[in-house]
């Protein structure tokens, strides 16, 4: 059992339970070595947590020195405060999200049921 305050499923997994996206858990790299990521990543260390926009750097650079990290997508709102959701969709699904507010606090949330499309979650 991990010694964690919170565990969030933020990657995508294959039928054998292996991450389909690059992933670091407690310093152990998992997932593919080669991956074309252009959306978002969550990077966490002992005293920090960041959301990185991968349109401006590759995931390998973003992951450097991280003890925990994951490539995930999409990035709903970029560093510039603008939406990165370019397609309206009616596909409702359970959603888990990570955000960082103006005071630097990390906010982690999930929906109870299939309530949000991506564009509606971005607006929320």
C-alpha positions in Angstrom: 0.0 0.0 0.0 1.5 3.4 -1.0 2.2 6.0 1.7 0.2 8.8 0.0 -2.4 11.3 1.0 -4.1 11.0 -2.3 -3.9 8.7 -5.3 -5.3 9.8 -8.7 -5.6 7.8 -11.9 -4.4 10.4 -14.4 -2.8 8.2 -17.1 -4.2 5.8 -19.7 -3.4 2.1 -19.4 -3.1 -0.9 -21.7 -4.9 -4.2 -21.2 -2.1 -5.4 -18.9 -2.3 -2.3 -16.6 0.9 -0.6 -17.9 0.8 3.2 -18.6 0.2 4.2 -22.2 1.7 7.6 -21.5 5.1 8.5 -19.9 4.8 8.2 -16.1 7.1 8.4 -13.1 6.0 7.0 -9.7 8.3 7.5 -6.7 11.2 7.8 -9.1 10.4 4.8 -11.2 9.9 5.6 -14.9 7.1 3.7 -16.6 5.3 3.8 -19.9 6.7 4.4 -23.4 10.2 5.9 -23.9 9.1 7.5 -27.1 5.8 9.5 -27.0 4.6 12.5 -28.9 3.1 14.7 -26.1 1.8 18.2 -26.9 -0.8 18.7 -24.3 -0.2 18.7 -20.5 1.8 17.0 -17.8 1.6 17.0 -14.0 5.0 17.1 -12.2 5.4 16.7 -8.5 8.4 16.7 -6.1 8.8 16.7 -2.4 7.8 20.3 -2.0 6.3 21.3 -5.4 3.6 20.5 -7.8 3.3 21.9 -11.3 1.2 21.6 -14.4 3.3 21.9 -17.6 2.2 23.0 -21.0 3.9 20.6 -23.4 3.4 22.8 -26.4 6.5 24.7 -25.3 8.8 21.9 -24.1 9.1 18.1 -24.5 7.9 15.8 -21.8 11.5 14.5 -21.1 12.6 18.0 -20.2 9.5 18.6 -18.1 10.1 15.3 -16.2 13.8 16.0 -15.5 14.4 15.6 -11.7 10.8 14.8 -10.9 10.0 12.0 -8.4 6.4 11.8 -9.7 5.1 12.9 -13.1 2.6 12.0 -15.7 1.8 13.0 -19.2 -2.0 13.4 -19.5 -4.3 15.1 -21.9 -5.9 17.4 -22.7 -4.6 20.6 -21.2 -7.8 22.5 -20.7 -6.4 25.9 -19.9 -2.8 26.9 -20.7 -0.4 29.2 -18.9 -1.8 32.1 -20.8 -5.2 31.5 -19.3 -6.7 30.6 -22.7 -8.7 27.5 -23.5 -6.9 24.6 -25.3 -10.2 22.8 -26.0 -10.8 23.5 -29.6 -13.6 21.0 -30.3 -17.1 21.1 -28.9 -18.2 17.7 -27.9 -21.4 16.1 -26.5 -19.4 13.1 -25.1 -20.0 13.1 -21.4 -17.6 11.1 -19.2 -16.4 10.9 -15.6 -13.6 13.5 -15.4 -10.6 13.8 -13.1 -8.7 17.1 -13.1 -5.7 18.8 -11.6 -5.5 22.6 -11.5 -3.4 25.2 -9.8 -5.0 28.4 -8.6 -3.6 32.0 -8.5 -2.2 31.4 -5.0 -0.3 28.3 -6.1 -2.6 25.8 -4.4 -3.1 22.5 -6.2 -6.8 21.6 -6.7 -7.6 18.0 -7.6 -11.2 17.0 -8.4 -13.3 14.3 -9.9 -16.9 14.1 -11.1 -19.3 11.6 -9.5 -20.9 10.6 -12.8 -20.5 11.2 -16.5 -21.5 14.9 -16.3 -18.9 17.0 -18.2 -17.9 17.2 -21.8 -14.3 18.6 -22.1 -15.5 22.0 -23.2 -18.0 22.2 -20.4 -15.3 21.1 -17.8 -13.0 23.8 -19.2 -15.7 26.4 -18.8 -16.5 25.2 -15.2 
